[in-house]
Amino acid sequence: MTEQTSSSVTIEADPATIMSVIADFEAYPSWAAAVKEVEVLSTYPDGRAKEVHFVLNAGAIKDEYTLAYTWDGNREVRWSLVEGKVVKRLDGSYTLRDRGRGKTEVTYRLAVDVTFPMLGLIKRKAEKVIIDTALKELKKKVEG
């Protein structure tokens, strides 16, 4: 993933607990403010999502898109855009690193591109807002 933005947060939980929250897509609308609807379109044999359709309303950005997911146990999940209306690229990942004593460092990486012209600086700023909001909401959900 080139031209991406990343940020990390430490969450008071083990990686398996955090990854179970990340993998529970149907629950996103209850704790991720911008996510209005979610539908898991297909799953892997272990039950984790393979393709997921989202309806997003993040104020200035409203879109519907489908993401494809790949999982590495409770260590990492990566996604990439299958199709979208406004978004033409949406590549990201959560990487979880066990820090011991019930703490996990969660790093979120994201690269976004949209169908309308946007300066690189503004794009990185938008990615940063998305990442920081997502990490804050994930931490609150897991620790709450």
LOLO-965266 format. One line per 2 residues: number of its first residue (from 1); their letters; for each residue x, y, z of N, C-alpha, C, O, CB. Coordinates in Angstrom, 2 decimals, always signed. Glycine has a CB too. Layout:
BEGIN
NUM = a = X Y Z X Y Z X Y Z X Y Z X Y Z | ...
This chain:
BEGIN
1 = mt = +0.84 -1.19 +0.00 +0.00 +0.00 +0.00 +0.88 +1.24 +0.00 +1.49 +1.58 +1.01 -0.95 +0.00 +1.22 | +0.93 +1.91 -1.11 +1.68 +3.15 -1.20 +0.77 +4.31 -0.85 -0.45 +4.17 -0.88 +2.29 +3.33 -2.59
3 = eq = +1.36 +5.45 -0.54 +0.60 +6.65 -0.18 -0.55 +6.32 +0.75 -1.73 +6.48 +0.42 +0.07 +7.33 -1.44 | -0.17 +5.87 +1.92 -1.17 +5.50 +2.92 -0.93 +6.29 +4.19 +0.11 +6.93 +4.37 -1.13 +3.98 +3.21
5 = ts = -1.91 +6.23 +5.06 -1.83 +6.87 +6.36 -1.98 +5.78 +7.40 -2.72 +4.81 +7.20 -2.92 +7.98 +6.52 | -1.28 +5.93 +8.52 -1.43 +4.93 +9.58 -1.36 +5.60 +10.95 -0.80 +6.68 +11.12 -0.35 +3.85 +9.47
7 = ss = -1.96 +4.91 +11.91 -1.94 +5.36 +13.30 -2.14 +4.14 +14.18 -2.67 +3.12 +13.74 -3.05 +6.45 +13.56 | -1.72 +4.26 +15.44 -1.82 +3.13 +16.37 -2.42 +3.58 +17.69 -2.36 +4.76 +18.05 -0.45 +2.50 +16.61
9 = vt = -3.00 +2.61 +18.40 -3.55 +2.84 +19.72 -3.35 +1.56 +20.53 -3.32 +0.47 +19.97 -5.07 +3.24 +19.65 | -3.20 +1.70 +21.84 -3.12 +0.54 +22.71 -4.48 +0.33 +23.35 -5.08 +1.24 +23.91 -2.01 +0.72 +23.80
11 = ie = -4.96 -0.91 +23.24 -6.27 -1.28 +23.78 -6.07 -2.30 +24.89 -5.26 -3.22 +24.76 -7.20 -1.84 +22.65 | -6.82 -2.13 +25.97 -6.74 -3.02 +27.13 -7.55 -4.29 +26.87 -8.64 -4.46 +27.42 -7.25 -2.31 +28.41
13 = ad = -7.00 -5.17 +26.02 -7.63 -6.45 +25.71 -6.63 -7.29 +24.92 -5.66 -6.76 +24.37 -8.96 -6.26 +24.90 | -6.88 -8.59 +24.86 -6.00 -9.46 +24.10 -6.38 -9.40 +22.61 -7.49 -8.99 +22.28 -6.07 -10.93 +24.62
15 = pa = -5.47 -9.79 +21.72 -5.75 -9.71 +20.28 -7.01 -10.45 +19.84 -7.74 -9.96 +18.98 -4.58 -10.25 +19.52 | -7.29 -11.62 +20.42 -8.47 -12.39 +20.02 -9.76 -11.63 +20.30 -10.69 -11.65 +19.50 -8.50 -13.75 +20.74
17 = ti = -9.81 -10.96 +21.45 -11.00 -10.18 +21.81 -11.20 -9.03 +20.83 -12.31 -8.78 +20.36 -10.89 -9.64 +23.24 | -10.11 -8.33 +20.53 -10.18 -7.19 +19.61 -10.57 -7.65 +18.21 -11.42 -7.04 +17.56 -8.84 -6.43 +19.57
19 = ms = -9.94 -8.74 +17.73 -10.24 -9.22 +16.38 -11.68 -9.70 +16.29 -12.30 -9.59 +15.23 -9.28 -10.36 +15.99 | -12.23 -10.23 +17.38 -13.64 -10.66 +17.33 -14.57 -9.47 +17.16 -15.61 -9.59 +16.51 -14.01 -11.44 +18.61
21 = vi = -14.21 -8.31 +17.72 -15.01 -7.09 +17.53 -14.85 -6.60 +16.09 -15.83 -6.23 +15.45 -14.57 -5.98 +18.53 | -13.62 -6.60 +15.57 -13.37 -6.18 +14.19 -14.14 -7.08 +13.22 -14.69 -6.59 +12.23 -11.85 -6.21 +13.87
23 = ad = -14.19 -8.38 +13.49 -14.81 -9.35 +12.59 -16.34 -9.36 +12.67 -16.99 -9.95 +11.80 -14.29 -10.73 +12.88 | -16.92 -8.74 +13.68 -18.38 -8.74 +13.87 -18.99 -7.56 +13.10 -19.45 -6.59 +13.69 -18.74 -8.65 +15.38
25 = fe = -18.99 -7.67 +11.78 -19.41 -6.56 +10.93 -20.85 -6.13 +11.17 -21.16 -4.94 +11.11 -19.24 -6.93 +9.49 | -21.75 -7.09 +11.43 -23.16 -6.75 +11.62 -23.36 -5.79 +12.79 -24.35 -5.07 +12.82 -23.97 -8.01 +11.85
27 = ay = -22.43 -5.77 +13.75 -22.54 -4.89 +14.92 -22.01 -3.48 +14.66 -22.25 -2.59 +15.47 -21.80 -5.50 +16.09 | -21.30 -3.26 +13.57 -20.70 -1.95 +13.31 -21.66 -0.77 +13.44 -21.30 +0.23 +14.07 -20.11 -1.94 +11.95
29 = ps = -22.88 -0.86 +12.87 -23.77 +0.31 +12.99 -24.08 +0.71 +14.44 -24.48 +1.85 +14.69 -25.06 +0.03 +12.28 | -23.92 -0.21 +15.39 -24.20 +0.11 +16.79 -23.07 +0.87 +17.48 -23.28 +1.47 +18.53 -24.49 -1.15 +17.56
31 = wa = -21.86 +0.84 +16.89 -20.74 +1.52 +17.55 -19.86 +2.36 +16.63 -19.09 +3.19 +17.12 -19.89 +0.52 +18.24 | -19.94 +2.16 +15.33 -19.15 +2.95 +14.37 -20.11 +3.97 +13.74 -20.92 +3.62 +12.88 -18.46 +2.03 +13.26
33 = aa = -20.01 +5.21 +14.16 -21.00 +6.24 +13.83 -21.28 +6.41 +12.34 -22.44 +6.59 +11.96 -20.54 +7.55 +14.38 | -20.27 +6.34 +11.49 -20.47 +6.59 +10.06 -21.08 +5.40 +9.32 -21.61 +5.56 +8.22 -19.15 +6.95 +9.42
35 = vk = -21.00 +4.22 +9.92 -21.50 +3.00 +9.26 -22.99 +2.87 +9.54 -23.41 +2.71 +10.69 -20.73 +1.74 +9.76 | -23.79 +2.93 +8.49 -25.25 +2.88 +8.64 -25.82 +1.50 +8.41 -26.77 +1.10 +9.09 -25.89 +3.84 +7.68
37 = ev = -25.25 +0.75 +7.46 -25.71 -0.61 +7.17 -24.53 -1.47 +6.78 -23.56 -0.99 +6.19 -26.78 -0.60 +6.04 | -24.61 -2.76 +7.12 -23.58 -3.72 +6.76 -24.25 -5.03 +6.36 -25.21 -5.47 +6.99 -22.58 -3.93 +7.94
39 = ev = -23.73 -5.64 +5.29 -24.21 -6.96 +4.90 -23.01 -7.81 +4.52 -22.26 -7.46 +3.61 -25.23 -6.87 +3.72 | -22.83 -8.93 +5.22 -21.77 -9.87 +4.88 -22.26 -10.67 +3.68 -23.26 -11.38 +3.77 -21.39 -10.81 +6.09
41 = ls = -21.55 -10.55 +2.56 -21.97 -11.19 +1.31 -21.44 -12.61 +1.16 -22.10 -13.45 +0.55 -21.51 -10.36 +0.14 | -20.26 -12.87 +1.71 -19.69 -14.22 +1.65 -18.70 -14.38 +2.80 -18.17 -13.41 +3.34 -18.98 -14.49 +0.27
43 = ty = -18.47 -15.65 +3.17 -17.56 -15.95 +4.28 -16.59 -17.06 +3.88 -16.82 -17.81 +2.93 -18.36 -16.37 +5.54 | -15.50 -17.13 +4.63 -14.54 -18.23 +4.51 -15.08 -19.41 +5.31 -16.02 -19.25 +6.09 -13.11 -17.80 +5.01
45 = pd = -14.49 -20.61 +5.13 -14.96 -21.78 +5.88 -14.93 -21.59 +7.41 -15.72 -22.22 +8.12 -14.11 -22.97 +5.52 | -14.04 -20.74 +7.91 -13.97 -20.51 +9.37 -15.04 -19.54 +9.87 -15.13 -19.26 +11.06 -12.59 -19.99 +9.75
47 = gr = -15.85 -19.01 +8.95 -16.93 -18.12 +9.33 -16.60 -16.64 +9.23 -17.50 -15.80 +9.31 -17.35 -18.42 +10.70 | -15.33 -16.32 +9.05 -14.96 -14.90 +8.93 -15.36 -14.37 +7.55 -15.39 -15.11 +6.57 -13.45 -14.70 +9.15
49 = ak = -15.65 -13.09 +7.51 -16.15 -12.46 +6.29 -15.10 -12.46 +5.18 -13.92 -12.21 +5.42 -16.60 -11.04 +6.57 | -15.57 -12.73 +3.97 -14.74 -12.66 +2.77 -15.06 -11.38 +2.01 -14.16 -10.67 +1.58 -14.94 -13.91 +1.87
51 = ev = -16.37 -11.10 +1.83 -16.81 -9.86 +1.18 -17.93 -9.24 +2.01 -18.85 -9.93 +2.46 -17.28 -10.11 -0.27 | -17.83 -7.91 +2.19 -18.80 -7.19 +3.01 -19.23 -5.92 +2.28 -18.40 -5.18 +1.75 -18.21 -6.86 +4.40
53 = hf = -20.54 -5.67 +2.28 -21.11 -4.47 +1.68 -21.45 -3.47 +2.79 -22.07 -3.84 +3.78 -22.38 -4.81 +0.83 | -21.03 -2.22 +2.62 -21.24 -1.16 +3.60 -22.05 -0.02 +3.00 -21.92 +0.29 +1.82 -19.91 -0.65 +4.13
55 = vl = -22.88 +0.60 +3.83 -23.51 +1.88 +3.51 -22.94 +2.85 +4.53 -23.10 +2.67 +5.73 -25.11 +1.81 +3.56 | -22.27 +3.87 +4.02 -21.54 +4.82 +4.86 -22.13 +6.21 +4.72 -22.49 +6.64 +3.62 -20.04 +4.84 +4.50
57 = na = -22.24 +6.91 +5.85 -22.64 +8.31 +5.84 -21.73 +9.03 +6.83 -22.00 +9.07 +8.03 -24.16 +8.50 +6.21 | -20.65 +9.60 +6.29 -19.67 +10.30 +7.12 -19.78 +11.80 +6.86 -18.78 +12.48 +6.64 -18.22 +9.80 +6.83
59 = ga = -21.01 +12.32 +6.88 -21.21 +13.74 +6.65 -20.99 +14.09 +5.19 -21.88 +13.89 +4.36 -20.27 +14.56 +7.52 | -19.81 +14.62 +4.87 -19.50 +15.05 +3.51 -19.39 +13.87 +2.55 -19.62 +14.02 +1.35 -18.21 +15.85 +3.49
61 = ik = -19.04 +12.70 +3.07 -18.88 +11.53 +2.22 -19.99 +10.53 +2.52 -20.12 +10.02 +3.63 -17.49 +10.88 +2.43 | -20.78 +10.25 +1.49 -21.81 +9.23 +1.57 -21.50 +8.25 +0.46 -21.28 +8.65 -0.68 -23.27 +9.83 +1.44
63 = de = -21.47 +6.96 +0.77 -21.15 +5.98 -0.25 -21.67 +4.61 +0.14 -21.97 +4.34 +1.30 -19.65 +5.93 -0.50 | -21.76 +3.75 -0.86 -21.99 +2.32 -0.68 -20.83 +1.64 -1.37 -20.48 +1.98 -2.49 -23.39 +1.86 -1.27
65 = yt = -20.23 +0.67 -0.69 -19.10 -0.03 -1.28 -18.99 -1.44 -0.72 -19.55 -1.75 +0.33 -17.80 +0.73 -1.04 | -18.26 -2.28 -1.45 -18.02 -3.65 -1.04 -16.53 -3.84 -0.90 -15.74 -3.44 -1.76 -18.63 -4.67 -2.06
67 = la = -16.14 -4.46 +0.21 -14.73 -4.74 +0.49 -14.49 -6.24 +0.52 -15.35 -7.01 +0.94 -14.29 -4.10 +1.82 | -13.30 -6.65 +0.07 -12.84 -8.04 +0.16 -11.81 -8.13 +1.27 -10.91 -7.29 +1.36 -12.24 -8.54 -1.20
69 = yt = -11.95 -9.14 +2.14 -11.09 -9.27 +3.32 -10.22 -10.51 +3.26 -10.63 -11.55 +2.74 -11.95 -9.31 +4.58 | -8.99 -10.39 +3.80 -8.11 -11.53 +4.04 -7.66 -11.45 +5.49 -7.37 -10.37 +6.00 -6.88 -11.55 +3.05
71 = wd = -7.62 -12.60 +6.15 -7.36 -12.67 +7.59 -6.08 -13.47 +7.86 -5.80 -14.46 +7.18 -8.56 -13.31 +8.33 | -5.31 -13.02 +8.84 -4.14 -13.76 +9.32 -4.37 -14.00 +10.82 -3.81 -13.31 +11.67 -2.79 -12.96 +9.05
73 = gn = -5.20 -14.98 +11.11 -5.52 -15.31 +12.50 -6.02 -14.09 +13.25 -6.88 -13.35 +12.76 -4.31 -15.88 +13.21 | -5.48 -13.87 +14.45 -5.80 -12.69 +15.24 -4.69 -11.65 +15.17 -4.61 -10.76 +16.01 -6.06 -13.08 +16.70
75 = re = -3.83 -11.78 +14.14 -2.70 -10.86 +13.98 -3.01 -9.70 +13.03 -2.61 -8.57 +13.27 -1.50 -11.61 +13.47 | -3.75 -10.01 +11.94 -3.96 -8.96 +10.94 -5.19 -9.28 +10.08 -5.50 -10.44 +9.81 -2.71 -8.79 +10.05
77 = vr = -5.86 -8.23 +9.66 -6.90 -8.32 +8.65 -6.63 -7.21 +7.63 -6.35 -6.07 +7.99 -8.35 -8.21 +9.27 | -6.71 -7.59 +6.36 -6.51 -6.63 +5.26 -7.77 -6.59 +4.42 -8.51 -7.57 +4.33 -5.27 -7.00 +4.39
79 = ws = -8.01 -5.43 +3.80 -9.16 -5.32 +2.91 -8.81 -4.46 +1.71 -7.88 -3.65 +1.74 -10.36 -4.73 +3.64 | -9.59 -4.68 +0.65 -9.44 -3.88 -0.57 -10.82 -3.72 -1.21 -11.72 -4.54 -1.01 -8.42 -4.54 -1.58
81 = lv = -10.95 -2.68 -1.97 -12.22 -2.34 -2.59 -12.55 -3.31 -3.72 -11.72 -3.60 -4.58 -12.19 -0.91 -3.12 | -13.79 -3.81 -3.70 -14.32 -4.60 -4.81 -15.07 -3.66 -5.74 -14.85 -3.65 -6.95 -15.25 -5.75 -4.30
83 = eg = -15.98 -2.85 -5.15 -16.69 -1.84 -5.93 -17.21 -0.76 -4.99 -17.50 -1.01 -3.82 -17.86 -2.47 -6.72 | -17.33 +0.44 -5.54 -17.85 +1.56 -4.79 -18.42 +2.58 -5.75 -18.19 +2.50 -6.96 -16.77 +2.20 -3.90
85 = kv = -19.16 +3.54 -5.22 -19.74 +4.58 -6.06 -18.86 +5.83 -6.06 -18.49 +6.33 -7.12 -21.16 +4.93 -5.58 | -18.53 +6.33 -4.87 -17.69 +7.51 -4.74 -16.23 +7.09 -4.55 -15.32 +7.72 -5.10 -18.16 +8.38 -3.55
87 = vk = -16.02 +6.04 -3.78 -14.67 +5.56 -3.50 -14.21 +4.68 -4.66 -14.94 +3.79 -5.09 -14.61 +4.77 -2.15 | -12.99 +4.93 -5.16 -12.45 +4.09 -6.22 -11.25 +3.27 -5.75 -10.76 +2.40 -6.46 -12.06 +4.94 -7.42
89 = rl = -10.77 +3.57 -4.54 -9.72 +2.77 -3.91 -9.92 +2.86 -2.41 -10.11 +3.95 -1.87 -8.28 +3.26 -4.34 | -9.88 +1.72 -1.75 -10.01 +1.68 -0.30 -9.27 +0.44 +0.17 -9.85 -0.64 +0.31 -11.52 +1.67 +0.16
91 = dg = -7.98 +0.61 +0.42 -7.12 -0.48 +0.88 -6.73 -0.18 +2.32 -6.35 +0.94 +2.65 -5.85 -0.63 -0.02 | -6.82 -1.18 +3.16 -6.47 -0.95 +4.55 -6.15 -2.21 +5.29 -6.25 -3.32 +4.76 -7.56 -0.23 +5.25
93 = sy = -5.76 -2.04 +6.56 -5.48 -3.18 +7.42 -5.51 -2.76 +8.88 -5.25 -1.61 +9.23 -4.13 -3.81 +7.07 | -5.82 -3.74 +9.71 -5.60 -3.65 +11.15 -4.53 -4.68 +11.47 -4.67 -5.85 +11.10 -6.95 -3.89 +11.98
95 = tl = -3.48 -4.27 +12.14 -2.44 -5.18 +12.61 -2.44 -5.13 +14.13 -2.36 -4.05 +14.72 -1.03 -4.81 +12.03 | -2.53 -6.30 +14.77 -2.60 -6.39 +16.23 -1.31 -7.00 +16.76 -0.88 -8.06 +16.30 -3.82 -7.23 +16.67
97 = rd = -0.68 -6.32 +17.74 +0.55 -6.81 +18.36 +0.33 -6.92 +19.86 +0.09 -5.93 +20.54 +1.76 -5.87 +18.04 | +0.42 -8.14 +20.35 +0.23 -8.41 +21.77 +1.37 -7.77 +22.55 +2.54 -8.08 +22.31 +0.16 -9.94 +22.06
99 = rg = +1.04 -6.89 +23.47 +2.04 -6.20 +24.29 +2.12 -6.78 +25.70 +2.82 -6.24 +26.55 +1.72 -4.71 +24.36 | +1.39 -7.88 +25.94 +1.42 -8.52 +27.24 +0.57 -7.79 +28.26 +0.15 -6.65 +28.03 +2.84 -8.62 +27.74
101 = rg = +0.32 -8.44 +29.37 -0.47 -7.86 +30.46 -1.84 -7.37 +29.98 -2.35 -6.36 +30.48 +0.29 -6.71 +31.10 | -2.43 -8.09 +29.03 -3.76 -7.74 +28.56 -3.83 -6.50 +27.70 -4.89 -5.88 +27.59 -4.64 -7.57 +29.71
103 = kt = -2.72 -6.12 +27.09 -2.69 -4.94 +26.22 -2.28 -5.33 +24.81 -1.41 -6.19 +24.62 -1.73 -3.86 +26.79 | -2.91 -4.69 +23.84 -2.61 -4.95 +22.44 -2.46 -3.62 +21.70 -3.28 -2.71 +21.85 -3.71 -5.81 +21.78
105 = ev = -1.40 -3.53 +20.91 -1.23 -2.37 +20.05 -1.93 -2.65 +18.73 -1.66 -3.65 +18.07 +0.29 -2.04 +19.83 | -2.84 -1.76 +18.35 -3.60 -1.90 +17.11 -3.16 -0.80 +16.16 -3.25 +0.39 +16.47 -5.15 -1.83 +17.38
107 = ty = -2.67 -1.20 +14.99 -2.25 -0.25 +13.97 -3.22 -0.35 +12.80 -3.48 -1.44 +12.28 -0.79 -0.51 +13.51 | -3.73 +0.79 +12.40 -4.68 +0.89 +11.28 -3.97 +1.62 +10.16 -3.47 +2.73 +10.35 -6.02 +1.63 +11.70
109 = rl = -3.92 +0.98 +8.99 -3.34 +1.59 +7.80 -4.46 +1.74 +6.77 -5.31 +0.87 +6.63 -2.15 +0.74 +7.23 | -4.44 +2.87 +6.05 -5.51 +3.13 +5.11 -5.01 +3.96 +3.93 -4.24 +4.90 +4.09 -6.67 +3.85 +5.80
111 = av = -5.48 +3.59 +2.74 -5.25 +4.36 +1.52 -6.59 +4.49 +0.81 -7.23 +3.48 +0.51 -4.16 +3.69 +0.58 | -7.00 +5.71 +0.56 -8.30 +5.99 -0.05 -8.11 +6.84 -1.29 -7.26 +7.73 -1.32 -9.25 +6.68 +0.96
113 = dv = -8.92 +6.57 -2.30 -9.00 +7.45 -3.46 -10.47 +7.55 -3.85 -11.22 +6.58 -3.71 -8.11 +6.94 -4.66 | -10.86 +8.70 -4.33 -12.26 +8.95 -4.66 -12.40 +9.32 -6.14 -11.41 +9.63 -6.80 -12.84 +10.07 -3.78
115 = tf = -13.63 +9.27 -6.63 -13.88 +9.51 -8.06 -13.78 +10.97 -8.46 -13.73 +11.29 -9.65 -15.24 +8.99 -8.42 | -13.76 +11.88 -7.47 -13.64 +13.30 -7.78 -12.24 +13.79 -7.42 -11.60 +13.20 -6.55 -14.72 +14.12 -7.04
117 = pm = -11.76 +14.85 -8.05 -10.40 +15.34 -7.78 -10.24 +15.79 -6.32 -11.09 +16.48 -5.77 -10.07 +16.50 -8.72 | -9.12 +15.38 -5.73 -8.82 +15.77 -4.35 -7.31 +15.84 -4.20 -6.60 +14.90 -4.57 -9.44 +14.77 -3.33
119 = lg = -6.82 +16.94 -3.65 -5.39 +17.09 -3.43 -4.88 +16.03 -2.47 -5.58 +15.62 -1.54 -5.08 +18.49 -2.89 | -3.65 +15.57 -2.70 -3.03 +14.55 -1.86 -3.03 +14.91 -0.39 -3.29 +14.06 +0.46 -1.63 +14.31 -2.30
121 = li = -2.74 +16.17 -0.07 -2.71 +16.62 +1.32 -4.09 +16.49 +1.98 -4.19 +16.07 +3.13 -2.22 +18.08 +1.39 | -5.12 +16.85 +1.24 -6.48 +16.75 +1.78 -6.87 +15.27 +1.93 -7.54 +14.90 +2.89 -7.49 +17.49 +0.85
123 = kr = -6.44 +14.44 +0.98 -6.72 +13.01 +1.04 -6.08 +12.39 +2.29 -6.73 +11.61 +2.99 -6.20 +12.31 -0.23 | -4.82 +12.74 +2.56 -4.13 +12.21 +3.75 -4.83 +12.68 +5.03 -4.95 +11.92 +5.99 -2.64 +12.64 +3.76
125 = ka = -5.28 +13.93 +5.04 -5.99 +14.48 +6.20 -7.30 +13.70 +6.42 -7.63 +13.37 +7.55 -6.29 +15.99 +6.00 | -8.02 +13.42 +5.33 -9.27 +12.66 +5.43 -8.99 +11.25 +5.95 -9.73 +10.75 +6.79 -9.98 +12.60 +4.07
127 = ek = -7.92 +10.61 +5.45 -7.54 +9.29 +5.93 -7.24 +9.32 +7.42 -7.65 +8.43 +8.16 -6.33 +8.76 +5.16 | -6.52 +10.36 +7.86 -6.16 +10.50 +9.27 -7.41 +10.62 +10.15 -7.48 +10.00 +11.21 -5.25 +11.72 +9.47
129 = vi = -8.38 +11.40 +9.71 -9.63 +11.56 +10.47 -10.36 +10.22 +10.54 -10.84 +9.84 +11.61 -10.53 +12.63 +9.82 | -10.44 +9.50 +9.42 -11.10 +8.20 +9.38 -10.42 +7.23 +10.34 -11.08 +6.55 +11.12 -11.10 +7.63 +7.95
131 = id = -9.09 +7.16 +10.26 -8.32 +6.25 +11.10 -8.48 +6.58 +12.58 -8.78 +5.71 +13.39 -6.84 +6.29 +10.72 | -8.27 +7.84 +12.94 -8.36 +8.24 +14.34 -9.75 +7.98 +14.92 -9.88 +7.53 +16.06 -8.00 +9.71 +14.50
133 = ta = -10.78 +8.25 +14.13 -12.15 +7.99 +14.57 -12.37 +6.49 +14.75 -12.94 +6.07 +15.75 -13.17 +8.57 +13.56 | -11.94 +5.70 +13.78 -12.12 +4.25 +13.85 -11.40 +3.65 +15.05 -11.97 +2.82 +15.75 -11.62 +3.59 +12.57
135 = lk = -10.17 +4.07 +15.29 -9.41 +3.54 +16.43 -10.06 +3.95 +17.76 -10.13 +3.15 +18.68 -7.96 +4.04 +16.39 | -10.52 +5.18 +17.84 -11.17 +5.67 +19.06 -12.46 +4.88 +19.32 -12.73 +4.46 +20.45 -11.48 +7.18 +18.95
137 = el = -13.25 +4.67 +18.26 -14.50 +3.93 +18.42 -14.24 +2.45 +18.75 -14.95 +1.87 +19.56 -15.34 +4.05 +17.14 | -13.22 +1.85 +18.12 -12.87 +0.46 +18.41 -12.42 +0.31 +19.86 -12.86 -0.61 +20.55 -11.75 -0.03 +17.47
139 = kk = -11.57 +1.21 +20.32 -11.07 +1.17 +21.70 -12.25 +1.29 +22.69 -12.32 +0.55 +23.67 -10.04 +2.30 +21.95 | -13.14 +2.21 +22.42 -14.30 +2.42 +23.29 -15.19 +1.17 +23.31 -15.65 +0.76 +24.37 -15.12 +3.65 +22.83
141 = kv = -15.43 +0.58 +22.14 -16.26 -0.62 +22.06 -15.63 -1.78 +22.82 -16.31 -2.45 +23.60 -16.49 -1.00 +20.59 | -14.33 -2.03 +22.60 -13.66 -3.16 +23.23 -13.54 -2.97 +24.75 -13.82 -3.89 +25.52 -12.27 -3.36 +22.61
143 = eg = -13.14 -1.78 +25.16 -12.90 -1.54 +26.59 -14.18 -1.23 +27.35 -14.23 -1.35 +28.58 -11.91 -0.40 +26.77 | -15.25 -0.81 +26.62 -16.49 -0.42 +27.27 -17.26 -1.63 +27.70 -18.34 -1.50 +28.27 -17.34 +0.43 +26.36
